[in-house]
């Protein structure tokens, strides 16, 4: 077991690249003394460029990634299911998840076909999937895409942490927990399908961080949309095992 003041790891630095979920892994690496190069695009102006209707990585970022030796861990995107489903939509909806059809439906919601909901999610994920495809083209070694953390069930606990202005047009109400779980699961299914089609592997959320129903345990809660550094430590251990 690593003690409170671990000695720095001298192995080749791990590389993780993406958006806000990078933060907890980067914090964990500092805490544990693990060499990690973390590229959080939200903190790197100009790293992602808009090109017509799509996006691309800047030439400088592409050059840096081409020079990396070893596996690459993608945390690109990861928020689409929350954008669409964390708060109640003005046209309140729900759907049956074929993999878990017994999950309850919101009695106040309109039930939509799962393929319609998947289409909405894929539309929100389009730019991120395009960036992931570019990473696959650049990465000469193994590419792992890290599954976003599972949702947290307790809406009352989350309420104070929701950045309400970031969800314009949505109701000022957190969606029921089963609905948020279904959105997260469907988002992960899209990622899994992408990984199968692009010779990549989906790195699933650590089982230790999830309760019996698949929700995030209290010890790993961050801010409603993100996990904390303890969760980052679990993901970091997964990454080290694969590297």
C-alpha positions in Angstrom: 0.0 0.0 0.0 1.3 3.5 -0.8 1.9 5.6 2.2 1.0 9.2 2.8 4.2 10.5 1.2 4.8 8.2 -1.8 8.1 8.4 -3.7 7.8 9.6 -7.3 7.4 6.9 -9.9 10.3 7.0 -12.3 8.6 5.2 -15.2 7.7 6.7 -18.6 5.0 9.3 -18.1 1.4 8.3 -18.9 -0.5 10.5 -21.3 -4.1 11.4 -20.9 -5.8 13.9 -23.1 -9.3 15.3 -23.2 -11.7 17.6 -21.3 -12.9 18.1 -17.7 -12.6 14.5 -16.5 -8.9 14.8 -17.0 -8.7 16.9 -13.8 -9.3 14.2 -11.2 -6.7 11.9 -12.8 -4.2 14.7 -12.9 -4.8 15.6 -9.3 -4.4 11.9 -8.4 -1.1 11.7 -10.2 0.3 14.6 -8.2 -1.0 13.1 -5.0 0.6 9.7 -5.8 3.8 10.9 -7.4 2.9 9.2 -10.7 4.5 10.7 -13.8 1.5 11.8 -16.0 1.2 14.3 -18.8 -2.3 15.6 -18.7 -3.7 17.7 -21.5 -7.0 19.3 -20.5 -8.3 21.1 -23.6 -10.4 23.4 -21.5 -7.1 24.8 -20.1 -5.4 25.0 -23.4 -6.7 27.8 -25.6 -6.3 27.0 -29.3 -5.7 23.3 -28.8 -9.0 22.5 -30.6 -9.9 24.5 -33.7 -13.2 24.9 -35.4 -13.1 24.0 -39.1 -16.3 24.4 -41.1 -18.9 22.4 -39.4 -16.4 20.3 -37.4 -13.4 20.5 -35.2 -9.7 19.5 -35.4 -6.7 19.5 -33.2 -4.1 22.2 -33.6 -1.0 21.3 -35.6 1.1 21.8 -32.5 -1.0 19.4 -30.4 -0.9 16.8 -33.2 2.9 17.0 -33.4 3.2 16.5 -29.6 0.9 13.5 -29.8 2.7 11.9 -32.7 6.0 12.1 -30.7 4.4 10.2 -27.7 5.6 6.7 -27.3 3.3 4.3 -25.5 -0.5 4.0 -25.0 -2.7 7.1 -25.1 -5.7 7.5 -22.7 -8.5 9.6 -24.1 -10.9 11.5 -21.8 -12.3 13.5 -24.7 -15.8 14.8 -24.1 -17.8 12.9 -21.5 -20.5 15.4 -20.8 -23.1 14.9 -23.5 -25.3 12.7 -21.4 -25.3 15.3 -18.6 -26.0 18.2 -21.1 -29.1 16.3 -22.3 -30.2 14.5 -19.2 -28.9 15.9 -15.9 -31.7 18.4 -15.7 -35.3 17.9 -16.7 -35.9 18.9 -20.4 -38.8 21.4 -21.1 -40.3 18.6 -23.1 -40.0 16.0 -20.3 -39.1 12.6 -21.8 -37.9 9.2 -20.9 -37.1 5.9 -22.7 -36.8 2.2 -22.2 -33.2 1.0 -22.1 -33.2 -2.4 -23.9 -30.3 -3.7 -21.8 -32.2 -2.9 -18.6 -35.8 -2.7 -19.5 -37.1 -3.0 -15.9 -35.6 0.4 -14.9 -38.5 2.7 -13.9 -40.0 5.3 -16.2 -40.7 8.9 -15.1 -44.5 8.9 -14.8 -44.6 12.6 -15.8 -42.5 12.1 -19.0 -43.3 11.3 -22.6 -41.7 8.0 -23.6 -39.5 8.2 -26.7 -38.0 5.5 -28.8 -34.5 4.7 -27.6 -33.1 5.2 -31.1 -34.5 8.8 -31.0 -32.7 9.5 -27.7 -29.5 7.9 -29.1 -29.7 10.1 -32.1 -29.9 13.2 -29.9 -26.9 12.0 -27.9 -24.8 11.3 -31.0 -25.5 14.8 -32.3 -24.2 16.3 -29.0 -21.2 13.9 -29.2 -20.3 14.6 -32.8 -17.4 16.9 -32.3 -15.9 14.7 -29.6 -16.2 11.6 -31.7 -14.5 13.4 -34.5 -11.6 14.4 -32.2 -11.4 10.8 -31.0 -11.2 9.6 -34.6 -8.3 12.0 -35.2 -6.6 10.7 -32.0 -6.9 7.1 -33.4 -5.3 8.3 -36.7 -2.4 10.0 -34.8 -1.8 7.4 -32.1 0.6 4.7 -33.3 0.1 2.5 -30.2 -2.8 1.4 -28.1 -5.7 3.9 -27.6 -7.9 3.6 -24.5 -11.0 5.8 -24.1 -11.9 6.2 -20.4 -15.6 5.9 -19.7 -17.0 8.9 -17.9 -17.9 8.4 -14.2 -21.3 7.0 -13.5 -24.0 9.3 -12.2 -24.6 10.0 -8.5 -28.1 9.0 -7.4 -28.9 11.6 -4.6 -30.3 14.7 -6.4 -30.7 16.5 -3.1 -26.9 16.2 -2.5 -26.2 17.4 -6.0 -28.5 20.4 -6.0 -26.1 22.9 -4.5 -23.3 21.9 -6.9 -25.2 22.3 -10.2 -23.9 25.2 -12.3 -27.4 26.1 -13.4 -26.4 28.9 -15.9 -24.5 26.3 -18.0 -27.8 24.5 -18.8 -29.9 27.2 -20.5 -33.4 26.3 -21.5 -33.6 23.3 -19.1 -35.9 23.1 -16.1 -34.6 24.0 -12.7 -35.0 20.4 -11.6 -32.5 17.5 -11.5 -33.8 14.5 -13.5 -34.8 11.3 -11.7 -31.8 9.0 -10.9 -33.0 6.1 -13.1 -33.2 8.5 -16.1 -29.8 9.9 -15.5 -28.4 6.3 -15.2 -30.0 5.3 -18.5 -28.6 8.4 -20.3 -25.1 7.6 -18.9 -25.4 3.9 -20.0 -26.6 4.9 -23.5 -23.7 7.4 -23.8 -21.3 4.6 -22.8 -22.8 2.3 -25.4 -22.1 4.8 -28.1 -18.5 5.0 -26.9 -18.2 1.2 -26.9 -19.5 1.0 -30.4 -17.0 3.7 -31.5 -14.2 1.8 -29.8 -15.1 -1.5 -31.6 -15.1 0.3 -34.9 -11.8 2.1 -34.4 -9.5 -0.5 -32.8 -9.7 1.2 -29.4 -10.6 -0.2 -26.0 -13.2 1.4 -23.7 -11.8 1.6 -20.1 -14.8 1.0 -18.0 -15.5 2.8 -14.7 -13.8 1.2 -11.7 -16.2 -1.3 -10.1 -15.0 -0.1 -6.6 -16.5 3.3 -7.3 -20.0 2.0 -8.0 -22.8 0.8 -5.8 -25.0 -2.3 -6.4 -27.2 -0.3 -8.7 -24.4 1.1 -10.8 -24.4 4.6 -9.3 -21.3 6.4 -8.0 -20.6 5.8 -4.3 -20.5 8.8 -2.0 -16.8 8.5 -1.4 -16.1 9.4 -5.1 -18.6 12.2 -5.5 -17.2 15.4 -7.0 -19.7 18.1 -8.0 -22.6 16.3 -9.6 -21.0 16.2 -13.0 -17.6 15.0 -12.1 -15.8 12.6 -9.8 -13.2 13.5 -7.1 -9.5 12.8 -6.7 -10.3 9.4 -5.0 -12.0 8.3 -8.2 -9.1 9.7 -10.2 -6.8 7.4 -8.2 -8.7 4.4 -9.2 -8.6 5.3 -12.9 -4.9 6.1 -12.6 -4.3 2.6 -11.2 -6.2 1.2 -14.2 -4.0 3.2 -16.6 -0.8 2.1 -14.9 -1.9 -1.5 -15.2 -2.4 -1.1 -18.9 0.8 0.9 -19.6 
